Amino acid sequence: MIGNLKPLEIVLIILVILLLFGAKKLPEMARSLGKSARILKSEAKAMKKDDESAGTATATDTTAQQQSQQPAPRTIQAAPGDVSSARPVTETNTTKG
């Protein structure tokens, strides 16, 4: 469907988008989309790291670790070093048996 669009039609679509959202809103929207993508990427890495560390520990080691130490609360940051928009993350611990 997109392959059937002619250059004039694409230009018209872009103009309609500019009229709807305005030139001021588009950079803000792109910025927030970039921040969201960075957050998603960092959370995916953290989940992968958690899964890898959980897979190497045995069941008895995991139980001993949970009893001996409280995990520090994790926070999500929009960008590295951006502490003004950081917020705590509540996690639920579910174990598969």
N, CA, C and O atoms as a DFTB+ gen file, in Angstrom:
388 C
 N C O
     1  1       0.823      -1.190       0.000
     2  2       0.000       0.000       0.000
     3  2       0.871       1.259       0.000
     4  3       0.592       2.203      -0.740
     5  1       1.907       1.280       0.812
     6  2       2.774       2.452       0.869
     7  2       3.571       2.578      -0.421
     8  3       3.887       3.689      -0.848
     9  1       3.897       1.452      -1.046
    10  2       4.652       1.480      -2.282
    11  2       3.896       2.117      -3.427
    12  3       4.502       2.515      -4.421
    13  1       2.585       2.222      -3.306
    14  2       1.766       2.800      -4.366
    15  2       1.633       4.314      -4.258
    16  3       1.049       4.941      -5.142
    17  1       2.163       4.915      -3.195
    18  2       2.041       6.352      -3.020
    19  2       3.018       7.086      -3.939
    20  3       4.170       6.683      -4.102
    21  1       2.538       8.148      -4.521
    22  2       3.374       8.985      -5.386
    23  2       4.010      10.080      -4.529
    24  3       3.521      10.364      -3.436
    25  1       5.089      10.695      -5.007
    26  2       5.759      11.738      -4.218
    27  2       4.830      12.889      -3.817
    28  3       4.935      13.413      -2.709
    29  1       3.937      13.275      -4.702
    30  2       3.014      14.360      -4.371
    31  2       2.095      13.961      -3.216
    32  3       1.795      14.786      -2.353
    33  1       1.654      12.725      -3.193
    34  2       0.783      12.261      -2.111
    35  2       1.528      12.233      -0.779
    36  3       0.960      12.563       0.262
    37  1       2.793      11.841      -0.815
    38  2       3.598      11.818       0.414
    39  2       3.777      13.235       0.951
    40  3       3.682      13.457       2.158
    41  1       4.035      14.195       0.063
    42  2       4.182      15.595       0.478
    43  2       2.883      16.098       1.089
    44  3       2.916      16.803       2.098
    45  1       1.748      15.756       0.507
    46  2       0.457      16.179       1.052
    47  2       0.219      15.584       2.441
    48  3      -0.304      16.263       3.325
    49  1       0.596      14.336       2.634
    50  2       0.429      13.701       3.943
    51  2       1.289      14.412       4.982
    52  3       0.834      14.656       6.099
    53  1       2.526      14.747       4.625
    54  2       3.412      15.458       5.548
    55  2       2.853      16.839       5.895
    56  3       2.923      17.272       7.045
    57  1       2.300      17.523       4.898
    58  2       1.699      18.835       5.156
    59  2       0.501      18.728       6.092
    60  3       0.329      19.571       6.973
    61  1      -0.319      17.716       5.917
    62  2      -1.476      17.521       6.802
    63  2      -1.000      17.257       8.226
    64  3      -1.578      17.785       9.176
    65  1       0.047      16.447       8.389
    66  2       0.584      16.166       9.724
    67  2       1.109      17.455      10.359
    68  3       0.881      17.703      11.543
    69  1       1.808      18.267       9.576
    70  2       2.308      19.545      10.101
    71  2       1.164      20.457      10.518
    72  3       1.249      21.127      11.547
    73  1       0.095      20.491       9.730
    74  2      -1.046      21.334      10.084
    75  2      -1.756      20.832      11.333
    76  3      -2.208      21.627      12.157
    77  1      -1.856      19.518      11.474
    78  2      -2.554      18.963      12.635
    79  2      -1.773      19.175      13.932
    80  3      -2.336      19.604      14.939
    81  1      -0.491      18.876      13.901
    82  2       0.285      18.917      15.132
    83  2       1.050      20.216      15.316
    84  3       1.399      20.555      16.447
    85  1       1.315      20.931      14.283
    86  2       2.054      22.181      14.391
    87  2       3.555      21.957      14.408
    88  3       4.027      20.902      14.832
    89  1       4.286      22.928      13.956
    90  2       5.735      22.809      13.860
    91  2       6.396      22.775      15.241
    92  3       7.459      22.172      15.390
    93  1       5.793      23.407      16.250
    94  2       6.384      23.421      17.588
    95  2       6.254      22.070      18.274
    96  3       7.152      21.664      19.012
    97  1       5.158      21.373      18.042
    98  2       4.906      20.115      18.739
    99  2       5.748      18.960      18.204
   100  3       6.083      18.046      18.958
   101  1       6.092      18.981      16.931
   102  2       6.800      17.847      16.343
   103  2       8.163      17.584      16.985
   104  3       8.459      16.426      17.278
   105  1       9.017      18.601      17.223
   106  2      10.288      18.295      17.906
   107  2      10.091      17.756      19.323
   108  3      10.837      16.884      19.767
   109  1       9.092      18.274      20.027
   110  2       8.804      17.775      21.374
   111  2       8.367      16.317      21.322
   112  3       8.784      15.505      22.148
   113  1       7.529      15.993      20.351
   114  2       7.065      14.614      20.211
   115  2       8.230      13.684      19.869
   116  3       8.315      12.576      20.399
   117  1       9.115      14.123      19.000
   118  2      10.271      13.312      18.625
   119  2      11.197      13.110      19.823
   120  3      11.741      12.023      20.018
   121  1      11.373      14.163      20.624
   122  2      12.210      14.075      21.818
   123  2      11.631      13.077      22.818
   124  3      12.359      12.247      23.362
   125  1      10.337      13.159      23.057
   126  2       9.722      12.235      24.012
   127  2       9.741      10.807      23.487
   128  3       9.869       9.863      24.266
   129  1       9.617      10.641      22.186
   130  2       9.706       9.304      21.596
   131  2      11.110       8.744      21.779
   132  3      11.271       7.558      22.067
   133  1      12.122       9.580      21.618
   134  2      13.498       9.145      21.837
   135  2      13.752       8.751      23.280
   136  3      14.419       7.751      23.544
   137  1      13.220       9.538      24.223
   138  2      13.372       9.200      25.639
   139  2      12.696       7.868      25.945
   140  3      13.244       7.037      26.669
   141  1      11.516       7.673      25.396
   142  2      10.803       6.415      25.617
   143  2      11.585       5.238      25.064
   144  3      11.642       4.179      25.689
   145  1      12.181       5.415      23.906
   146  2      12.973       4.339      23.308
   147  2      14.190       4.017      24.167
   148  3      14.538       2.848      24.332
   149  1      14.849       5.054      24.723
   150  2      16.001       4.815      25.599
   151  2      15.590       4.077      26.859
   152  3      16.292       3.169      27.304
   153  1      14.457       4.458      27.442
   154  2      13.967       3.791      28.647
   155  2      13.660       2.339      28.343
   156  3      14.038       1.449      29.105
   157  1      12.976       2.092      27.233
   158  2      12.632       0.725      26.860
   159  2      13.888      -0.116      26.654
   160  3      13.942      -1.268      27.084
   161  1      14.887       0.451      26.005
   162  2      16.134      -0.264      25.741
   163  2      16.854      -0.593      27.048
   164  3      17.340      -1.710      27.225
   165  1      16.924       0.379      27.967
   166  2      17.620       0.129      29.231
   167  2      16.871      -0.893      30.084
   168  3      17.498      -1.715      30.753
   169  1      15.548      -0.852      30.069
   170  2      14.771      -1.830      30.824
   171  2      14.917      -3.223      30.235
   172  3      14.982      -4.204      30.977
   173  1      14.968      -3.324      28.911
   174  2      15.156      -4.627      28.272
   175  2      16.520      -5.203      28.647
   176  3      16.635      -6.398      28.919
   177  1      17.554      -4.356      28.664
   178  2      18.885      -4.817      29.070
   179  2      18.875      -5.279      30.529
   180  3      19.471      -6.302      30.866
   181  1      18.195      -4.520      31.388
   182  2      18.140      -4.877      32.805
   183  2      17.406      -6.194      33.006
   184  3      17.820      -7.018      33.821
   185  1      16.324      -6.396      32.271
   186  2      15.587      -7.655      32.390
   187  2      16.432      -8.821      31.899
   188  3      16.427      -9.889      32.510
   189  1      17.156      -8.629      30.806
   190  2      18.021      -9.686      30.285
   191  2      19.122     -10.010      31.294
   192  3      19.449     -11.176      31.514
   193  1      19.691      -8.970      31.906
   194  2      20.741      -9.166      32.910
   195  2      20.178      -9.912      34.120
   196  3      20.835     -10.806      34.654
   197  1      18.973      -9.554      34.555
   198  2      18.338     -10.236      35.678
   199  2      18.070     -11.697      35.361
   200  3      18.271     -12.564      36.212
   201  1      17.614     -11.982      34.135
   202  2      17.342     -13.359      33.730
   203  2      18.617     -14.181      33.691
   204  3      18.620     -15.341      34.104
   205  1      19.709     -13.588      33.195
   206  2      20.979     -14.311      33.134
   207  2      21.498     -14.613      34.531
   208  3      21.988     -15.714      34.784
   209  1      21.397     -13.651      35.438
   210  2      21.895     -13.878      36.794
   211  2      20.995     -14.862      37.537
   212  3      21.482     -15.624      38.372
   213  1      19.695     -14.864      37.252
   214  2      18.782     -15.804      37.902
   215  2      19.002     -17.213      37.373
   216  3      18.816     -18.178      38.114
   217  1      19.385     -17.352      36.135
   218  2      19.600     -18.670      35.554
   219  2      20.851     -19.341      36.081
   220  3      20.906     -20.571      36.112
   221  1      21.852     -18.594      36.494
   222  2      23.089     -19.191      36.978
   223  2      23.016     -19.586      38.445
   224  3      23.753     -20.471      38.879
   225  1      22.148     -18.953      39.211
   226  2      22.030     -19.268      40.637
   227  2      21.150     -20.499      40.827
   228  3      20.171     -20.687      40.105
   229  1      21.501     -21.329      41.797
   230  2      20.669     -22.486      42.110
   231  2      19.556     -22.067      43.050
   232  3      19.567     -20.950      43.568
   233  1      18.610     -22.939      43.271
   234  2      17.453     -22.614      44.106
   235  2      17.881     -22.326      45.543
   236  3      17.340     -21.409      46.160
   237  1      18.829     -23.075      46.092
   238  2      19.252     -22.836      47.474
   239  2      20.030     -21.540      47.585
   240  3      19.903     -20.824      48.578
   241  1      20.841     -21.225      46.569
   242  2      21.577     -19.966      46.584
   243  2      20.623     -18.783      46.530
   244  3      20.838     -17.779      47.208
   245  1      19.576     -18.896      45.731
   246  2      18.607     -17.818      45.584
   247  2      17.881     -17.575      46.901
   248  3      17.677     -16.427      47.295
   249  1      17.492     -18.641      47.581
   250  2      16.799     -18.503      48.858
   251  2      17.721     -17.856      49.889
   252  3      17.280     -16.993      50.648
   253  1      18.972     -18.253      49.929
   254  2      19.915     -17.685      50.895
   255  2      20.163     -16.211      50.595
   256  3      20.275     -15.403      51.517
   257  1      20.251     -15.855      49.317
   258  2      20.475     -14.461      48.958
   259  2      19.280     -13.594      49.334
   260  3      19.454     -12.472      49.809
   261  1      18.082     -14.099      49.128
   262  2      16.885     -13.326      49.444
   263  2      16.774     -13.080      50.936
   264  3      16.320     -12.013      51.349
   265  1      17.177     -14.039      51.752
   266  2      17.077     -13.884      53.189
   267  2      18.175     -12.978      53.735
   268  3      17.964     -12.287      54.732
   269  1      19.350     -12.969      53.095
   270  2      20.470     -12.238      53.656
   271  2      20.500     -10.756      53.279
   272  3      21.045      -9.947      54.030
   273  1      19.924     -10.382      52.126
   274  2      20.031      -8.989      51.711
   275  2      18.734      -8.481      51.092
   276  3      18.015      -9.218      50.418
   277  1      18.456      -7.212      51.337
   278  2      17.319      -6.528      50.734
   279  2      17.798      -5.855      49.462
   280  3      18.791      -5.128      49.504
   281  1      17.137      -6.064      48.330
   282  2      17.588      -5.389      47.103
   283  2      17.299      -3.891      47.172
   284  3      16.291      -3.464      47.734
   285  1      18.184      -3.121      46.602
   286  2      18.005      -1.671      46.560
   287  2      16.885      -1.347      45.570
   288  3      16.768      -2.021      44.547
   289  1      16.067      -0.340      45.844
   290  2      15.000       0.013      44.898
   291  2      15.586       0.516      43.596
   292  3      16.527       1.311      43.587
   293  1      15.019       0.043      42.492
   294  2      15.487       0.461      41.176
   295  2      14.732       1.700      40.737
   296  3      13.581       1.912      41.119
   297  1      15.392       2.514      39.932
   298  2      14.746       3.704      39.389
   299  2      14.900       3.719      37.879
   300  3      15.860       3.186      37.322
   301  1      13.930       4.341      37.237
   302  2      13.986       4.531      35.794
   303  2      14.409       5.967      35.546
   304  3      13.842       6.897      36.119
   305  1      15.407       6.146      34.688
   306  2      15.851       7.479      34.333
   307  2      15.636       7.680      32.843
   308  3      15.896       6.783      32.041
   309  1      15.164       8.855      32.481
   310  2      14.887       9.144      31.085
   311  2      16.164       9.186      30.266
   312  3      16.170       8.751      29.114
   313  1      17.223       9.690      30.824
   314  2      18.506       9.765      30.128
   315  2      19.600       9.596      31.161
   316  3      19.375       9.860      32.342
   317  1      20.786       9.162      30.744
   318  2      21.866       9.009      31.715
   319  2      22.151      10.329      32.433
   320  3      22.345      11.366      31.799
   321  1      22.171      10.272      33.746
   322  2      22.436      11.459      34.541
   323  2      21.217      12.321      34.794
   324  3      21.316      13.338      35.480
   325  1      20.072      11.940      34.257
   326  2      18.854      12.729      34.420
   327  2      18.115      12.241      35.657
   328  3      17.305      11.317      35.579
   329  1      18.397      12.865      36.801
   330  2      17.769      12.445      38.041
   331  2      16.483      13.199      38.330
   332  3      15.739      12.826      39.238
   333  1      16.212      14.246      37.579
   334  2      15.013      15.026      37.846
   335  2      13.748      14.267      37.442
   336  3      12.691      14.467      38.039
   337  1      13.848      13.405      36.440
   338  2      12.667      12.664      36.011
   339  2      12.714      11.202      36.445
   340  3      11.909      10.399      35.973
   341  1      13.636      10.842      37.329
   342  2      13.740       9.470      37.804
   343  2      12.565       9.159      38.725
   344  3      12.121      10.002      39.505
   345  1      12.082       7.940      38.615
   346  2      10.983       7.523      39.482
   347  2      11.228       6.087      39.936
   348  3      11.788       5.292      39.181
   349  1      10.817       5.741      41.161
   350  2      11.052       4.376      41.650
   351  2      10.184       3.374      40.915
   352  3       9.090       3.688      40.445
   353  1      10.701       2.163      40.830
   354  2       9.996       1.083      40.147
   355  2       9.638       0.046      41.195
   356  3      10.498      -0.407      41.951
   357  1       8.378      -0.326      41.239
   358  2       7.979      -1.395      42.134
   359  2       7.968      -2.689      41.350
   360  3       7.387      -2.770      40.268
   361  1       8.617      -3.703      41.904
   362  2       8.712      -4.981      41.221
   363  2       8.052      -6.034      42.074
   364  3       8.125      -6.001      43.303
   365  1       7.412      -6.962      41.411
   366  2       6.836      -8.107      42.101
   367  2       7.727      -9.297      41.838
   368  3       8.100      -9.561      40.695
   369  1       8.069     -10.012      42.880
   370  2       8.916     -11.183      42.739
   371  2       8.034     -12.405      42.548
   372  3       7.296     -12.801      43.450
   373  1       8.117     -12.984      41.386
   374  2       7.389     -14.216      41.126
   375  2       8.401     -15.277      40.751
   376  3       9.276     -15.058      39.914
   377  1       8.270     -16.410      41.371
   378  2       9.188     -17.510      41.073
   379  2       8.410     -18.604      40.371
   380  3       7.269     -18.910      40.716
   381  1       9.054     -19.174      39.390
   382  2       8.442     -20.278      38.646
   383  2       8.883     -21.564      39.289
   384  3      10.068     -21.769      39.552
   385  1       7.944     -22.412      39.538
   386  2       8.294     -23.656      40.223
   387  2       8.139     -24.867      39.404
   388  3       8.406     -25.972      39.878
